[in-house]
Amino acid sequence: MPIITVIIPAYNQSHYLAGAIESVLAQDYEDWECIVVNDGSTDSTAEVVKAYQDQRIHYIYQQNAGLSAARNTGIRNARGKYLSFLDSDDLFAKNKLSLLINVFHNNPEIALVSGSTELIDQNGIAIARKFDPVLPADTSQLLLGNPLHVGSVLVKRSWQEKIGFFDTRLRSYEDWDFWLRLALYNAKFVCIPEVVSFYRFHTEQMTRNRQQMTRASFTVLDQIYAQQNLPEPWIQLKDKAYSHSHLRAAANAYAGSDFNNGKNHLRQAILLSPDLAEEGSTNLAKRMVAWTELPKIQQPVAFLESIEKNLPEEFSVGFRKQFNKALSQKTLEIAFQNYRQNNFKQARKLIISSIRRTPTWLFNRGVLSVLFHSCFPLTKNLTTNNQERQT
């Protein structure tokens, strides 16, 4: 019997599926089986899977029923003591299974272990972002958002049997719901800093139904808070949990240029969590600027500028100043990134934009240096060469 079962739900992504399977075959831990569940695909998914002769790879076809149902089919047919999930467009790092199973061997009482995730684009090229799971000591804090990527997780099968399957009514956030139910059972989670999976962000995900994601986010919380006898810390976090969901909904709305809904969700977030507007509104401004770290935000400065133009009318002058300050800082960070990548024209444009917002940047020697070298890029090369000679 295999120790680990890897479950790959597949729906019309045959062009990525081979890469996912190859990343399982490349594991430096070999005691696994891989179940590929074809969820009613109309492409060449079946041919891709059947081309592999490795006896550890199994193929199941079902009528289209959604991601959660496909994962559940894999679970029902799994023989492993541990479960690992891999979406058909993502990849495992070659040591994912060995790293995570070793954590279980050293901590047999835990239910779930997770590593970090790196982002890649549709061509498999790394994007300069990484998901580092940060689990709170109090797992009730998971109500505030999902810190785990499903492809970076290994779950003990006995714990899955305690809480049941993925909720097939959810079309998004079904993994968050799964972790929350584990937490309600007082399951112990462990995270390690090593990268164990690669999350592919591509065009199909950019067009994913944002309203669907928003509905699912609130549905997860509605189902949790419909339960009887919730622990007191969970009850106390209710308003804050819904406030965070409203913030996620606002980010989705603004990303889709649905400014009216973006405003309304911001209002609801503050109503439920007034501390967001405290300390001169710096908390809320920083949270909103952090939305640019979402993979779907391709033009972060333009995104923030669109928010600035469409803030709720009642937002104070003080908040607008805080948001302008945070936007200026973010613009400068992105300018420096462009400068390091030798994209001097874009760096220069962004630095000038940041200075217009915050003229005091003119007194910052670092900013002026980057602005000068982005205007006269040959001087950057001369400076770099001189530094190299000196070392």
N, C-alpha and C positions, 0 to 999 in steps of 0.2 A: 504494500500500500504506500502511495506517495505521502510525504510529510506535508507538502504544500500544494494547494490547488490554485492555479492562476486562472481567473475568469476574464475572458475578453468578449464583451458584447459588441456585435458588429452590425451596422446598418448602412449600406451604400457608401462605404469608405474603403473599397477594395484597393484603391491607390495608396492608402497608408497602411493597410492591414499587414502586408508582408513585413514592413519595418517593425511593427509591434511584435509579431511572432518571432522575428529574428532576434529581437532584444531579449526575449525569453530564452530562446535557444542558446544565446551567448552567456547566460548566467554562469558564474563560477560555482554555484551551488546546483547540484544536479538532481536532487530527490524531489521532483515536482511533476505534476501533470498540468496541462494547459487545456482548458475547455473553451472553444470558440463557439459562441452562440450567435448564429445567423438570425437576426430579428426581422425576417421577411425581406431581405435585400433583393433588389432587382438588378444588381450589377454582378460582377464576377467574383463575389465574395466566396462562394462555394469552391470555385476553381482554385483560388489563391490558397485556401486552407488545405484542400485535398492534394496539392502539389507537394506537401511535406510528408515524408515517409516516417518521421520519428514517431514511435509508438506512444509517446507521452502526450501527443497532440490529439485531441478529440474534437469532433465536429457535431454540432446539434443544430437542426433547423427548426424554427417556429414561425408561425404567422406573426406579423408585426404587432407588437404589444408595448413597445417602449423600452427605454433603457433599464428602468428598475425591474421590469418583468424579465428581461434578458439576463440580468445579473442573478435574479432569483432562480431562473432555470439552471444557471451554472451552479449555484449553491446546492440545489436539490440533487444534482448529479455529481457533486464533488465527493471525493474520497479522502481528501487531505485533512489533517488535523488543524491546519491553518489556511486561511483564505486571503488571497491577494487579488486585487482588481486592476485591470489595465484597459483603458478605453482604446478603441482600435486605431485612433490617430495619435496616440501617445507612445512613449518608449520607457523601458526600464534601463537604469544604469546597470552595468554588467554585474555589479556586486550587491544589487538591491536585496535579493533574497538572503544571501549569506549574512549581510550586515544585520538585517532585522531579525532573522531567526536566532542569531547569537544573543541578541538582547533578551529574547524569550528564554533561552537556555540559562541565562544568568538571573532572570527574574520570572520564575514560573508562575507567579501570582498575577501577572498583568494580563489585560484583555486585548490591548492594542498597542502597537508600536509604529511610529511614523518617522520618516526622514524628511529631508528638504527636497524641493522641486525646482528645477531650472526651466525657464521658458525657452522654447524654440519657435521659429517661424514655420511657415508651410513648407519650406525647403529644408528644414532640419537645422537651420543656422541659429546659433544661440542669440537670444535677446538679452540685453543687459539688465535682467531682472531675475530675482530668485524668491521663491516662497520659503521662508524659514518658519516652520511651525513653532509657535510660542504658546504652549499650553499653560493656562493658569493653574495655580495650586488648588484653587476651588473650582471644580469642573462646572459649577453652575454658571460661571462666567462664559461658558460656551454659548449661552443664550444670546450673547452680544454679537456673535458672528462665527463663521466657520474658518478656523485656522488651518485646516488639514486638506490636502489634495488627495483624492481617493486613490490615485495611482501610487502614492508614497506610503501606503498603509499596509500593514499585515495584521490580521485579526484572528484571534483564537476561535476556532469553530464552535467550541462549547459555549462561548459567550454569545455568538450569533444565535445559537439555538435558544438562549434565554430570552432574547428580545424580539426574535422573529426576523422577517425578511425586509427588504427595501419596500417602501410604500409606493405601490404602483399608481396611486392617485396623484403623486407629485411628478411634475415634468421638469422641475429644477429643485435644487437644494435637497434632493433625496438623501445625499450622503450626510449632510448636516443633520437631518432628522435622525439618521442611523446613529451618529455619534451621540446625539442628545439622549437617545433612548439607552444607549450604553451607560452614559453618565448617570442617568436616573437609577440604574442598577448598581451604582457605586463601583463601576468598573474602573480599573487603574490604567491610565494611559502613560506612555513614555515616548519622548521625542529624542532623536539624535540629530546632530547638525549636518551629517553627511548628505550629499545629494544622492537620491536613490531613484529619481524618475525625471522624465522630461515631458513637460506639458506643451503640446503643440497648439499655438494660437494662429488661427487662419481665418480666411474670409468668411467661411460658413458660420463661424462663431460670432463674427462681428454683426451678422444680420439676425442673430438669435432673438426671439421675441422677448423684448424687455418687459412688457406687461406681464407675460407669463412668469418671468423670473420674480417680479414684484409680488404677484399673487401667491406664488409658492412660498416666498419668504414669510409672508404673513400667515399662510396656512400652517406652516410648521409650528409657529408660535401658538396659533389658535388651538392646534391639537394638543400641544404640551399643556397649555393652561386650561384645557377642558378636562384634564385628568384630576381625579380626587387625591387628596392627601399628598400634595406636592411638598417637598421639603421647604422649610421656611425661607432659606436663602433664595430659592427659586421664586417664591411668591414675592419677596421683596424686590427682586430684579425685574418684575413684570413691566413696569413703565419704561425703564431704561432699555429693556430688550426691544420693546416696540419702537422706542425712539430710534434705536440703531437701525431697525428695519426701515423706518421712514427715511433715514439718511441714505441707506442703500437704494431705496426707491427713488429718492431725489437724484442721486448720481445717475441712475439708469435713465430717468426722465430727461435730465439735462444732456446726457450723452446722445439721446435721440431727438434733441431740439424740441422736446415737449415741455416748454417752459412753464406753462400754467400748472401742470402736475408737479414739476420740480419745485415751484414756489409753495404749493400746498403741502407737499411732503416735508419741506423745510419747516414750515409753520407747525406742523404736527410734531416733528421731532423736538422742537424747542418747547412746545406745550407740555410734552411728556417728560422732558428732561431739561428743566430751566437752567441747570448748571452749564449747558452748552453756551449760553449767552453771558455767562459770568466772566470776570477778569477781562473786561473790555472786549468781549466776544472773540478773544484769541483762540479759545478752544474750537469753536465752530469754524472759524476761518482756516485753521490748520487742518481740520478734518476735511474740509472741502478741497483744499489744495492737494491733500493726500489722495484724492480721487484720481489724480493724474497717474498714479502708480498702477491703476487697473490696466490689464493688457489691452482692453478694447479702446483705450484712449490713445489714438495715434498722433494727434497734434495737441499736446497738453496746453500750450500757451493759448492757442485759439479756443480751446475748450474752456479754459478759465475766463478768458475775455468774454465769451458768450454768457457765462454764468453772471459775471459782473454786470452785464447789461440787462440781465433779467432776474435780479434779486427781488424778493418780496418788497413791495413799495414801502411797507412800514419799517423795514430794517433801518437802523439808526445810521447817522453820519459816522459815528464811532466805529460801527461794524464795517462800514464801507472802507474806512481808512485802514482798518486791520486787514481786510481782504486785499486791498491794494498793496499793502506792505508785503503780505505773504505771496501775492502774485508776482511782485517785483523780485522777491528772493528766489522764487521758483524759476522765473525767467532767466535770472543770472546763472543759476545752477545748470540749466539746459544750455545756456550760452557757453559755459566753460566745457561742458561735455562735447559740444560741437567743435570748440577750439582744439581740444585734445585729439579729436578725430580729423583735424586739419580741414574742417568745413568752415573756413574763415568768413565767407560771405554771410552765412547764417549766424555765426557767432557774433559778428559785428552788428547785424540787424537786431539781434536779441539784446545785446548789451546796451545799445542805444535806446531800445524800448524800455529796458529796466531803469536806465538813468532818467528818462522822461518821467517815469512814475516816482522815482526816488532820487532826486538830484544829489543827495548827499553821497551817492556812490562815486561822484566825481572826486571825492576826497580819499577814496580807497586806492592805494597804490597798486594792489593786485588787479583791480578792475581796470584801471587805466593802462596797466601793462598789457593785459590781454586785449584790450581795445586797440592799443597801438600796434601790437603784433598781428592782429587780425586785419588791420588796415594795410600793414606792410609785412606780409607773411615771410618775405625773404629774411627779415631781421630775426624772425623766430628760428629759422634754420641756422643762421650765423651764431645766435646765442647758444643753441643746442650744441653745435659743433665745438664752440669754445669751451663749454662745460665738459664735453666729453674729453677734449684734449687735457684739460686740467686734472681730470680724474685718471 
